[in-house]
Amino acid sequence: MQPTKWNPQGRRWETELRGRALLTDPRLNKGTAFPPDERDRLGLVGLIPPTVLTIAQQSSRAYRQYLAQPDDLAKHLNLAALHDRNEVLFHRLVSEHLEEMLPIVYTPTIGTAIEHYSHDYRRPRGLFLSVDAPQDIERSLRASGLGPDDVDLVVATDGEAILGIGDWGVGGISISVGKLAVYTAAAGIDPARTLAVVLDVGTNRKELLDDPLYLGNRHPRVDPETYDAFLAAYVETASRLFPGALLHWEDFGTSNARRILTRYRDSHLTFNDDVQGTGAVNLAAVLSGVRASGTPLREHRAVVFGAGTAGVGVADQLRDALMADGLDREEAARRIWCVDRYGLLTDDMTDLRDFQRPYARPAAEVADWARGAGTAGITLAEVVHRCRPTILVGTSGQGGSFTEAVVRDMAAGVDRPIILPMSNPTRLAEATPGDLLAWTDGRALVATGSPFAPVEHGGVTYEIGQANNALVFPGLGLGAIVARATRITDGMLSAAARAVAGQVDASAPGAPILPPTRHLRDTSLAVAVAVARAADADGVARTPVGDDIEARVRDAMWQPDYAPVAAV
């Protein structure tokens, strides 16, 4: 028997642990909230102060401790320490202050925490799988103590493309942990039924390799053949041990993210947030902006600046939405211009990736377009000037690249330009909302990848919607879990985007084009219901979705309240 097990019938934890050993398990530890009878049976008498506090009182105290921290990184570490000692209280605190704490437990602050991971290390959380010991994958996953019916969700990263800061090796475990915290806070995914994983395949960051305190494998990233064999072993083992679990891929590099998703999406329940989640939240912002603009989607033209994993994921879902609005596949793709750091994608480029080719413009079509100084590529400014987009999306990680000249040129040709600087953290945003509204005389419909404060312009207060993937992925995961889906389909992604867009009315002056994060729980509920219905419609739901689906989704949302702990 496992030392600790959740009893779903009795709605309680059952454990063999006693005394200090029990207090070190963050799933079980209630701190000063243990009632007298549990203290007696679990060997806790004398180990904690005698006064019994409610979880509300504990949360109030924890919030004061949080506010006393000097900066955002210290606040992140404070919350991480709470997470490590009392998981329920951590989730209670975050859920009560979700809008305030989301940027602390996840982007942008988590990027700084990852950069300092090896130096700020306190205790392990998650599972560390090493390419140097593939034979240990199964043993490591079993070390979680979870059985085949105990896991709903596994978030894994290889740490190569963390947010906008690149390769941070084993420190990527924090992105998996942070992602799961958002799944729980936003959609009530039971944290006891999740796993955070880092796939340590080395790092190419010299400062880490030279750092004597670096905790990961101290060698460059492995060759593609070794990498693929390791990933295949992970997928096979995780799927066999946890057959109902959603395998979530996070922050993989451009050369691997799309390829891995393509390899496994038709055979496993798997999802890449950087490709599919980014595309869905961008589509939600576009659909909301399109509704406010009054122009049918099929008449819009989009420029996507940043043609990597995220950018082409955005383009793919825009293309599919244009097709749903009446265009054929070729016509839809031709309404999207993709620009990377070398310029507009054209079909004479020799280094195009497979997923970029559908958006490459014929070289003859743009033969007379101006090239940038010192480069053969066609610049963003030239593309905007020539194609007159109504939608401008940034996934480039190049801060300030939506210049005043580019934005004014775009705004000269459209009444309500939809401008989405999606890159994060904040310093990498392609433009700030204040500038975008100033340069367009308040006409721009703006959403950003990082959080920004409201903007005053022309006597109107503009609330800036954050194009945060957290609007999509938690509800998507919950919907898939409730429906017991076998795959994540394009229909489920489209349903998620439309559910998000349906949560706001962007037509009012200053209204955001995306729902605020303070309403994230309600947004996730709407997304989960829509996703479960789409799974049923697409034939991938193992549990039939009936008229009571909203009630079932609500019932499935875990609440951060202490459960009884029984001694066995």
Disulfide bonds with the S-S distance in Angstrom:
none
